[in-house]
């Protein structure tokens, strides 16, 4: 885009980035000082008081800062704690799961991943490759649709009702001839996953790739991650799924214990 419209769009983008940068600076100021008023924040940022107030108000609306009623100053809010807690939980899962991934990858000789639910997708936070693994693709940090992967289906099967209903109400994208695009068929798969304690996919995300996953539970018993193994379909035959599932479920249960869950696996 060129001309006045393009210039306006570019200026708008720069303004958005500047606002984000200033909002982050507000959080850093409050983290360093403990509490601060709008006037102090404005002075630190070198902006007009009205600009500082808008930034603080936006952060307050999301719970990232809160006002001290008796002094009119602001401090970091529990929204920051929520984000920090989520980040810490992911780090705990990745750290505690690493040796389990490596041991399972060596045992099954395939690629092993740990994934977590991120709104409406599964995101991998740890990976280990077995000696026979064909793919060198690094899935860590990448998201995949919930209805197409074994981890995604396990996470979706145990997701809050609102998440599950939302996914099942959509048009499910097809990636391969094996992708499940019928919501009722997917619903039946999810119910079976909850019942049997593990889920699998047969060339549903990539042609020639099969996978199997089991749920990982946190302290309260909620499913917080999925441990999966994936490999070429000529080696991971569906007939072998029950045997593979026993090993993956054992690994997932061990990771659950490491994360503080000591109840039954289902």
SVG drawing of the C-alpha trace seen along z (x, -y; Angstrom):
<svg xmlns="http://www.w3.org/2000/svg" viewBox="-23 -16 43 71">
<polyline fill="none" stroke="black" stroke-width="0.4" points="0.0,0.0 1.3,-3.4 0.2,-7.0 -1.7,-8.7 -3.5,-5.5 -0.2,-3.5 1.4,-6.3 -1.5,-6.5 -1.4,-2.7 2.3,-2.8 1.9,-5.7 -0.9,-3.7 1.3,-0.7 4.1,-2.7 1.7,-4.3 0.5,-0.8 4.1,0.4 4.9,-2.7 1.8,-2.2 2.8,1.4 6.3,0.4 5.1,-2.3 2.6,0.1 5.5,2.5 7.6,-0.3 4.7,-1.1 4.9,2.5 8.7,2.2 8.3,-1.0 5.8,0.5 8.0,3.6 11.0,1.5 9.3,-1.0 6.6,1.1 3.9,-1.6 3.7,-4.9 1.1,-7.5 0.2,-8.7 2.3,-11.8 5.4,-9.7 4.7,-7.3 4.4,-10.2 7.7,-11.7 9.5,-8.4 8.1,-7.8 8.5,-11.5 4.9,-11.7 1.9,-13.9 0.0,-12.9 -3.1,-12.1 -1.2,-9.6 0.2,-7.9 -3.3,-7.8 -4.7,-6.1 -1.9,-3.5 -2.4,-2.8 -6.2,-2.6 -5.8,0.0 -3.5,2.1 -5.9,1.8 -8.8,3.0 -6.9,6.3 -5.9,6.8 -2.2,6.1 -2.1,3.2 -4.4,2.2 -5.0,-1.1 -4.4,-1.6 -7.6,-3.2 -6.2,-5.0 -3.3,-6.6 -4.4,-6.9 -1.2,-5.1 -0.9,-2.0 0.9,1.4 1.2,4.6 -2.1,6.6 -2.9,10.2 -3.0,10.4 0.8,10.4 0.7,13.3 -1.6,15.2 0.8,14.9 3.8,15.7 2.1,18.7 1.2,20.0 4.8,19.5 6.1,21.2 3.8,24.1 5.0,24.5 8.6,24.4 7.8,27.0 6.2,29.3 9.0,29.0 11.7,29.4 10.1,32.3 9.1,33.9 12.5,33.8 13.9,37.0 10.6,38.8 10.6,37.8 14.1,38.9 13.6,42.3 10.4,42.9 12.0,41.8 14.9,44.2 12.5,47.0 10.1,46.6 12.7,45.2 10.4,42.6 9.7,38.8 8.1,37.9 6.5,34.6 4.7,32.8 2.0,30.4 -0.3,28.0 -3.6,26.4 -3.3,22.8 -6.9,21.5 -7.8,23.5 -4.6,25.3 -2.0,27.7 1.4,26.2 4.5,28.4 6.8,27.4 9.3,30.3 10.5,32.9 12.9,35.8 13.8,37.9 14.4,41.6 17.3,43.3 15.0,44.5 13.1,41.2 12.9,40.2 11.8,36.5 14.2,33.9 11.4,31.3 11.4,29.4 7.8,29.0 8.7,27.1 6.8,23.8 4.6,24.7 0.8,25.0 -1.4,27.6 -5.2,27.9 -6.8,29.8 -8.8,32.1 -5.9,33.5 -3.2,34.6 -3.2,37.2 -2.1,34.6 -4.7,32.1 -7.5,34.7 -6.4,35.7 -6.3,32.1 -9.7,31.4 -11.2,34.5 -10.4,33.1 -10.8,29.4 -13.4,27.2 -16.9,27.6 -16.8,24.2 -13.6,25.0 -14.9,28.4 -18.2,27.0 -16.5,24.2 -14.3,26.6 -17.1,29.0 -19.3,26.2 -16.8,25.1 -16.1,26.3 -13.2,28.7 -10.4,28.1 -9.2,31.1 -5.5,31.7 -5.4,35.3 -7.9,37.8 -7.9,39.2 -8.7,36.0 -11.9,36.1 -14.1,33.3 -17.5,34.6 -18.2,33.1 -20.2,36.0 -17.5,38.5 -15.0,36.3 -17.2,36.2 -17.3,40.0 -13.5,40.1 -13.2,37.7 -15.6,39.7 -13.6,42.8 -10.3,41.1 -11.7,40.1 -12.9,43.7 -9.8,45.6 -7.2,43.0 -5.4,42.4 -6.0,41.2 -4.4,41.8 -4.4,40.4 -3.9,42.3 -2.5,40.0 -4.9,37.3 -2.5,34.3 0.2,35.6 0.0,38.5 2.3,41.3 2.4,40.1 0.6,41.8 0.7,40.7 -0.6,41.7 -0.9,39.5 -1.9,39.8 -3.1,37.1 -0.8,35.5 -2.4,34.2 -1.6,31.4 -1.9,31.2 -5.6,30.9 -6.1,33.8 -7.0,31.6 -5.4,32.5 -2.7,29.9 -0.7,31.5 -0.4,34.5 2.5,36.8 2.7,38.2 4.8,40.4 4.7,40.1 6.2,42.0 5.8,43.3 2.7,45.3 4.7,48.3 6.2,48.6 3.4,47.3 0.6,49.6 -2.8,49.2 -2.6,52.9 0.3,51.9 -1.5,48.9 -2.5,50.8 1.0,51.9 2.4,48.5 -0.3,46.9 0.7,48.8 4.2,47.3 3.0,43.8 0.4,43.9 3.0,45.0 5.2,42.1 2.3,39.7 1.5,41.0 5.1,40.6 5.1,37.0 1.8,36.4 3.4,37.6 6.5,35.3 4.0,32.4 2.3,33.3 -0.6,35.5 -0.9,38.8 -4.5,39.9 -5.7,42.4 -4.8,41.8 -8.4,41.4"/>
</svg>
